[in-house]
Amino acid sequence: RYPKGEWILGYNWDESTWTEKRFITSKDLDPISKDHPIMVTRVCGHLVSVNSLGLKKL
């Protein structure tokens, strides 16, 4: 477990391999955790998505 408030990071997501071909949004990430900022980076490294808490922390 991560201490409350610690960033959760994810890497290499690629929407082109998914049935629903769309980018990850805060609406996808917010239900995962309200206690942790979350940031996920697309496979290209040029796009990141964050949850609402992560956006407040940036």
N, CA, C and O atoms as a printed pandas DataFrame, in Angstrom:
     atom_number atom_name residue_name chain_id  residue_number  x_coord  y_coord  z_coord
0              1         N          ARG        A               1    0.837   -1.201    0.000
1              2        CA          ARG        A               1    0.000    0.000    0.000
2              3         C          ARG        A               1    0.871    1.250    0.000
3              4         O          ARG        A               1    1.974    1.270    0.546
4              5         N          TYR        A               2    0.349    2.264   -0.616
5              6        CA          TYR        A               2    1.030    3.548   -0.649
6              7         C          TYR        A               2    0.486    4.429    0.464
7              8         O          TYR        A               2   -0.707    4.376    0.762
8              9         N          PRO        A               3    1.336    5.237    1.082
9             10        CA          PRO        A               3    0.832    6.190    2.076
10            11         C          PRO        A               3   -0.135    7.181    1.412
11            12         O          PRO        A               3    0.038    7.550    0.250
12            13         N          LYS        A               4   -1.138    7.598    2.160
13            14        CA          LYS        A               4   -2.130    8.553    1.652
14            15         C          LYS        A               4   -1.420    9.781    1.089
15            16         O          LYS        A               4   -0.503   10.315    1.713
16            17         N          GLY        A               5   -1.841   10.219   -0.076
17            18        CA          GLY        A               5   -1.285   11.402   -0.711
18            19         C          GLY        A               5   -0.115   11.130   -1.636
19            20         O          GLY        A               5    0.313   12.029   -2.361
20            21         N          GLU        A               6    0.415    9.910   -1.630
21            22        CA          GLU        A               6    1.538    9.583   -2.509
22            23         C          GLU        A               6    1.030    9.344   -3.929
23            24         O          GLU        A               6   -0.030    8.753   -4.134
24            25         N          TRP        A               7    1.804    9.814   -4.902
25            26        CA          TRP        A               7    1.430    9.662   -6.297
26            27         C          TRP        A               7    1.426    8.195   -6.711
27            28         O          TRP        A               7    2.304    7.423   -6.327
28            29         N          ILE        A               8    0.423    7.828   -7.498
29            30        CA          ILE        A               8    0.362    6.531   -8.159
30            31         C          ILE        A               8    0.635    6.802   -9.642
31            32         O          ILE        A               8   -0.048    7.615  -10.265
32            33         N          LEU        A               9    1.629    6.121  -10.197
33            34        CA          LEU        A               9    2.043    6.360  -11.579
34            35         C          LEU        A               9    1.814    5.116  -12.425
35            36         O          LEU        A               9    2.032    3.992  -11.971
36            37         N          GLY        A              10    1.373    5.330  -13.654
37            38        CA          GLY        A              10    1.205    4.243  -14.610
38            39         C          GLY        A              10    1.843    4.643  -15.934
39            40         O          GLY        A              10    1.922    5.827  -16.264
40            41         N          TYR        A              11    2.293    3.657  -16.680
41            42        CA          TYR        A              11    3.028    3.926  -17.914
42            43         C          TYR        A              11    2.552    3.035  -19.055
43            44         O          TYR        A              11    2.029    1.941  -18.843
44            45         N          ASN        A              12    2.751    3.542  -20.279
45            46        CA          ASN        A              12    2.623    2.762  -21.518
46            47         C          ASN        A              12    1.210    2.331  -21.889
47            48         O          ASN        A              12    1.036    1.284  -22.514
48            49         N          TRP        A              13    0.200    3.111  -21.521
49            50        CA          TRP        A              13   -1.128    2.754  -22.002
50            51         C          TRP        A              13   -1.231    3.127  -23.483
51            52         O          TRP        A              13   -0.623    4.097  -23.936
52            53         N          ASP        A              14   -1.998    2.352  -24.214
53            54        CA          ASP        A              14   -2.125    2.545  -25.660
54            55         C          ASP        A              14   -3.566    2.253  -26.071
55            56         O          ASP        A              14   -3.969    1.099  -26.215
56            57         N          GLU        A              15   -4.316    3.311  -26.253
57            58        CA          GLU        A              15   -5.746    3.175  -26.554
58            59         C          GLU        A              15   -5.994    2.484  -27.886
59            60         O          GLU        A              15   -7.084    1.957  -28.108
60            61         N          SER        A              16   -5.006    2.475  -28.779
61            62        CA          SER        A              16   -5.211    1.845  -30.092
62            63         C          SER        A              16   -5.359    0.323  -29.981
63            64         O          SER        A              16   -5.804   -0.325  -30.929
64            65         N          THR        A              17   -4.993   -0.244  -28.842
65            66        CA          THR        A              17   -5.127   -1.693  -28.636
66            67         C          THR        A              17   -6.415   -2.057  -27.901
67            68         O          THR        A              17   -6.687   -3.236  -27.674
68            69         N          TRP        A              18   -7.209   -1.053  -27.528
69            70        CA          TRP        A              18   -8.430   -1.286  -26.762
70            71         C          TRP        A              18   -9.647   -1.311  -27.681
71            72         O          TRP        A              18   -9.627   -0.727  -28.765
72            73         N          THR        A              19  -10.700   -1.985  -27.247
73            74        CA          THR        A              19  -11.953   -2.006  -27.998
74            75         C          THR        A              19  -12.510   -0.591  -28.128
75            76         O          THR        A              19  -12.884   -0.165  -29.221
76            77         N          GLU        A              20  -12.564    0.126  -27.026
77            78        CA          GLU        A              20  -13.029    1.517  -27.023
78            79         C          GLU        A              20  -11.802    2.408  -27.202
79            80         O          GLU        A              20  -11.089    2.679  -26.236
80            81         N          LYS        A              21  -11.554    2.857  -28.407
81            82        CA          LYS        A              21  -10.335    3.597  -28.732
82            83         C          LYS        A              21  -10.478    5.068  -28.339
83            84         O          LYS        A              21  -10.890    5.905  -29.142
84            85         N          ARG        A              22  -10.126    5.363  -27.074
85            86        CA          ARG        A              22  -10.203    6.738  -26.584
86            87         C          ARG        A              22   -9.146    6.932  -25.509
87            88         O          ARG        A              22   -8.664    5.973  -24.906
88            89         N          PHE        A              23   -8.798    8.188  -25.284
89            90        CA          PHE        A              23   -7.810    8.509  -24.258
90            91         C          PHE        A              23   -8.397    8.334  -22.864
91            92         O          PHE        A              23   -9.612    8.401  -22.678
92            93         N          ILE        A              24   -7.527    8.111  -21.894
93            94        CA          ILE        A              24   -7.926    8.046  -20.488
94            95         C          ILE        A              24   -8.196    9.472  -20.005
95            96         O          ILE        A              24   -7.452   10.391  -20.346
96            97         N          THR        A              25   -9.237    9.658  -19.226
97            98        CA          THR        A              25   -9.567   10.972  -18.679
98            99         C          THR        A              25   -9.629   10.903  -17.153
99           100         O          THR        A              25   -9.538    9.829  -16.557
100          101         N          SER        A              26   -9.784   12.063  -16.548
101          102        CA          SER        A              26   -9.929   12.098  -15.087
102          103         C          SER        A              26  -11.178   11.334  -14.644
103          104         O          SER        A              26  -11.214   10.792  -13.540
104          105         N          LYS        A              27  -12.189   11.291  -15.490
105          106        CA          LYS        A              27  -13.404   10.531  -15.146
106          107         C          LYS        A              27  -13.109    9.037  -15.013
107          108         O          LYS        A              27  -13.779    8.337  -14.254
108          109         N          ASP        A              28  -12.123    8.555  -15.738
109          110        CA          ASP        A              28  -11.708    7.153  -15.614
110          111         C          ASP        A              28  -10.873    6.934  -14.359
111          112         O          ASP        A              28  -10.981    5.894  -13.710
112          113         N          LEU        A              29  -10.044    7.912  -14.018
113          114        CA          LEU        A              29   -9.094    7.760  -12.913
114          115         C          LEU        A              29   -9.678    8.124  -11.551
115          116         O          LEU        A              29   -9.267    7.553  -10.541
116          117         N          ASP        A              30  -10.614    9.048  -11.497
117          118        CA          ASP        A              30  -11.166    9.495  -10.206
118          119         C          ASP        A              30  -11.754    8.364   -9.359
119          120         O          ASP        A              30  -11.531    8.357   -8.148
120          121         N          PRO        A              31  -12.490    7.410   -9.929
121          122        CA          PRO        A              31  -13.046    6.336   -9.090
122          123         C          PRO        A              31  -11.989    5.394   -8.496
123          124         O          PRO        A              31  -12.278    4.671   -7.543
124          125         N          ILE        A              32  -10.789    5.395   -9.038
125          126        CA          ILE        A              32   -9.743    4.493   -8.553
126          127         C          ILE        A              32   -9.292    4.880   -7.156
127          128         O          ILE        A              32   -9.122    4.019   -6.293
128          129         N          SER        A              33   -9.095    6.191   -6.927
129          130        CA          SER        A              33   -8.675    6.636   -5.592
130          131         C          SER        A              33   -8.969    8.108   -5.400
131          132         O          SER        A              33   -8.729    8.927   -6.287
132          133         N          LYS        A              34   -9.489    8.432   -4.236
133          134        CA          LYS        A              34   -9.678    9.830   -3.850
134          135         C          LYS        A              34   -8.580   10.275   -2.892
135          136         O          LYS        A              34   -8.477   11.459   -2.570
136          137         N          ASP        A              35   -7.754    9.326   -2.433
137          138        CA          ASP        A              35   -6.684    9.624   -1.481
138          139         C          ASP        A              35   -5.318    9.788   -2.129
139          140         O          ASP        A              35   -4.363   10.212   -1.477
140          141         N          HIS        A              36   -5.222    9.451   -3.418
141          142        CA          HIS        A              36   -3.936    9.510   -4.103
142          143         C          HIS        A              36   -4.064   10.269   -5.414
143          144         O          HIS        A              36   -5.019   10.056   -6.161
144          145         N          PRO        A              37   -3.111   11.155   -5.705
145          146        CA          PRO        A              37   -3.049   11.693   -7.057
146          147         C          PRO        A              37   -2.570   10.576   -7.986
147          148         O          PRO        A              37   -1.690    9.797   -7.622
148          149         N          ILE        A              38   -3.144   10.503   -9.167
149          150        CA          ILE        A              38   -2.804    9.463  -10.137
150          151         C          ILE        A              38   -2.393   10.126  -11.447
151          152         O          ILE        A              38   -3.049   11.054  -11.919
152          153         N          MET        A              39   -1.295    9.635  -12.028
153          154        CA          MET        A              39   -0.859   10.103  -13.340
154          155         C          MET        A              39   -0.467    8.892  -14.174
155          156         O          MET        A              39    0.314    8.050  -13.732
156          157         N          VAL        A              40   -1.016    8.810  -15.385
157          158        CA          VAL        A              40   -0.683    7.724  -16.300
158          159         C          VAL        A              40   -0.158    8.327  -17.603
159          160         O          VAL        A              40   -0.691    9.316  -18.104
160          161         N          THR        A              41    0.885    7.718  -18.134
161          162        CA          THR        A              41    1.559    8.221  -19.325
162          163         C          THR        A              41    1.298    7.295  -20.507
163          164         O          THR        A              41    1.431    6.076  -20.399
164          165         N          ARG        A              42    0.926    7.888  -21.628
165          166        CA          ARG        A              42    0.681    7.114  -22.846
166          167         C          ARG        A              42    1.992    6.518  -23.349
167          168         O          ARG        A              42    3.070    7.003  -23.006
168          169         N          VAL        A              43    1.901    5.474  -24.155
169          170        CA          VAL        A              43    3.063    4.750  -24.661
170          171         C          VAL        A              43    4.060    5.671  -25.383
171          172         O          VAL        A              43    5.263    5.411  -25.338
172          173         N          CYS        A              44    3.598    6.723  -26.035
173          174        CA          CYS        A              44    4.483    7.642  -26.757
174          175         C          CYS        A              44    5.255    8.567  -25.822
175          176         O          CYS        A              44    6.284    9.125  -26.203
176          177         N          GLY        A              45    4.760    8.727  -24.603
177          178        CA          GLY        A              45    5.406    9.626  -23.651
178          179         C          GLY        A              45    5.035   11.092  -23.822
179          180         O          GLY        A              45    5.497   11.938  -23.057
180          181         N          HIS        A              46    4.206   11.404  -24.815
181          182        CA          HIS        A              46    3.836   12.794  -25.085
182          183         C          HIS        A              46    2.505   13.206  -24.472
183          184         O          HIS        A              46    2.107   14.367  -24.573
184          185         N          LEU        A              47    1.821   12.271  -23.845
185          186        CA          LEU        A              47    0.514   12.570  -23.272
186          187         C          LEU        A              47    0.394   11.903  -21.911
187          188         O          LEU        A              47    0.718   10.727  -21.746
188          189         N          VAL        A              48   -0.076   12.675  -20.945
189          190        CA          VAL        A              48   -0.369   12.110  -19.626
190          191         C          VAL        A              48   -1.799   12.459  -19.253
191          192         O          VAL        A              48   -2.344   13.465  -19.707
192          193         N          SER        A              49   -2.397   11.624  -18.430
193          194        CA          SER        A              49   -3.716   11.888  -17.865
194          195         C          SER        A              49   -3.591   11.815  -16.355
195          196         O          SER        A              49   -2.844   10.996  -15.820
196          197         N          VAL        A              50   -4.331   12.680  -15.673
197          198        CA          VAL        A              50   -4.298   12.701  -14.212
198          199         C          VAL        A              50   -5.719   12.697  -13.676
199          200         O          VAL        A              50   -6.660   13.087  -14.367
200          201         N          ASN        A              51   -5.862   12.247  -12.425
201          202        CA          ASN        A              51   -7.166   12.344  -11.777
202          203         C          ASN        A              51   -7.336   13.766  -11.234
203          204         O          ASN        A              51   -6.415   14.578  -11.325
204          205         N          SER        A              52   -8.492   14.063  -10.678
205          206        CA          SER        A              52   -8.776   15.421  -10.197
206          207         C          SER        A              52   -7.818   15.850   -9.098
207          208         O          SER        A              52   -7.374   16.999   -9.077
208          209         N          LEU        A              53   -7.491   14.940   -8.180
209          210        CA          LEU        A              53   -6.547   15.275   -7.115
210          211         C          LEU        A              53   -5.169   15.565   -7.699
211          212         O          LEU        A              53   -4.490   16.490   -7.253
212          213         N          GLY        A              54   -4.757   14.792   -8.681
213          214        CA          GLY        A              54   -3.472   15.035   -9.338
214          215         C          GLY        A              54   -3.431   16.394  -10.003
215          216         O          GLY        A              54   -2.408   17.077   -9.951
216          217         N          LEU        A              55   -4.526   16.797  -10.627
217          218        CA          LEU        A              55   -4.587   18.106  -11.274
218          219         C          LEU        A              55   -4.439   19.224  -10.255
219          220         O          LEU        A              55   -3.776   20.225  -10.529
220          221         N          LYS        A              56   -5.044   19.072   -9.087
221          222        CA          LYS        A              56   -4.919   20.075   -8.024
222          223         C          LYS        A              56   -3.492   20.176   -7.515
223          224         O          LYS        A              56   -3.046   21.253   -7.119
224          225         N          LYS        A              57   -2.761   19.041   -7.523
225          226        CA          LYS        A              57   -1.396   19.016   -6.998
226          227         C          LYS        A              57   -0.370   19.584   -7.972
227          228         O          LYS        A              57    0.720   19.981   -7.561
228          229         N          LEU        A              58   -0.711   19.626   -9.263
229          230        CA          LEU        A              58    0.244   20.121  -10.264
230          231         C          LEU        A              58    0.379   21.618  -10.239
231          232         O          LEU        A              58    1.144   22.182  -11.021
